[in-house]
Amino acid sequence: MKLLSLCFTKLLNFLFPTECVVCGTEGLDLCDECISDFKWPKPRRRKDKWRVSLWNYRDRQVEKVMRHLKNHPNGRLADIIAKRFQGMIVNRPADPASWVIIPIPVSGKRFRERGY
């Protein structure tokens, strides 16, 4: 079954090549080069150390990715961003009870349209 899934994925990638949302390079939905060019958020005051932002969301490239993700259901792109965020929270305080994760609400209709 895994081999069949891999073959099907390869066929789809051949027929409909994936390209970077930012630069258009073939391969991934978001290439490593574009990710490395994203601007990091400015450091916060000392008392705000617990706040974490993945990137500076005022960066035009980041905004382009976020708008694409909001308007075009793309699980692969969501996975890339989730893995980056996961890497950041691994270095946060060890006690999950001290974490505060604030979701951004979405309507039921938009949730069904996007699939996430």
C-alpha positions in Angstrom: 0.0 0.0 0.0 2.9 2.4 0.9 4.5 1.7 -2.5 1.3 2.4 -4.3 0.9 5.7 -2.4 4.5 6.6 -3.3 4.0 5.8 -7.0 0.7 7.8 -7.1 2.4 10.8 -5.4 5.3 10.6 -7.9 2.8 10.5 -10.8 0.9 13.5 -9.5 4.2 15.4 -9.0 5.1 14.6 -12.5 1.8 15.7 -14.0 1.3 18.7 -11.7 4.8 19.8 -10.5 4.9 21.4 -7.1 6.5 24.8 -6.9 7.5 27.2 -4.1 4.7 29.6 -3.2 7.2 32.5 -2.9 9.8 32.1 -5.7 8.2 29.5 -8.0 11.1 27.1 -7.9 10.1 23.5 -8.7 10.2 21.0 -5.9 8.6 22.0 -2.6 5.6 24.2 -1.7 8.1 26.3 0.2 11.8 26.0 -0.5 14.5 26.1 2.1 16.1 29.2 0.5 12.9 31.2 0.9 12.4 30.0 4.4 15.9 31.1 5.3 15.1 34.6 3.8 12.1 35.1 6.0 12.7 37.9 8.6 12.6 36.8 12.2 10.4 38.9 14.6 12.1 41.6 16.5 13.1 40.6 20.0 10.6 41.6 22.6 11.2 43.2 25.9 12.6 40.9 28.6 9.2 40.4 30.3 7.7 39.1 27.0 10.2 36.3 26.5 7.4 33.8 26.7 5.8 35.1 23.5 6.9 33.3 20.4 6.2 34.2 16.8 7.4 32.0 14.0 8.3 34.8 11.6 7.8 38.5 11.2 4.3 38.5 9.7 4.9 42.0 8.2 7.5 40.5 5.9 6.0 40.5 2.4 7.3 37.0 1.7 5.8 35.6 4.9 2.5 37.5 4.1 2.4 35.9 0.7 2.8 32.4 2.2 0.1 33.0 4.9 -2.4 34.4 2.3 -1.8 31.5 0.0 -2.3 29.1 2.9 -5.5 30.8 4.0 -7.0 30.9 0.5 -5.8 27.6 -1.1 -6.1 24.4 1.0 -2.5 23.0 1.0 -1.7 20.4 3.6 1.9 20.1 2.4 2.5 23.8 3.0 0.8 23.6 6.3 3.0 20.7 7.3 6.2 22.6 6.4 5.1 25.5 8.6 4.0 23.2 11.4 7.4 21.5 11.5 9.1 24.9 11.7 6.9 25.9 14.6 7.4 22.6 16.3 11.2 23.1 16.1 10.7 26.5 17.8 8.5 25.2 20.7 10.9 22.4 21.5 13.2 25.0 23.1 10.4 26.6 25.1 10.0 25.9 28.8 9.8 22.2 29.6 6.5 22.4 31.5 3.7 22.4 29.0 1.4 23.8 31.7 3.4 27.1 31.4 2.7 27.3 27.6 0.0 29.5 26.2 -1.0 28.8 22.6 -3.5 31.2 21.2 -5.4 29.9 18.2 -6.8 32.3 15.6 -10.5 31.5 15.2 -12.0 30.5 11.9 -15.6 30.1 10.9 -17.0 26.6 10.4 -17.6 27.3 6.8 -13.9 28.4 6.2 -12.7 25.4 8.2 -14.7 23.0 5.9 -13.4 24.8 2.8 -9.8 24.7 3.9 -9.8 21.3 5.6 -7.9 22.7 8.6 
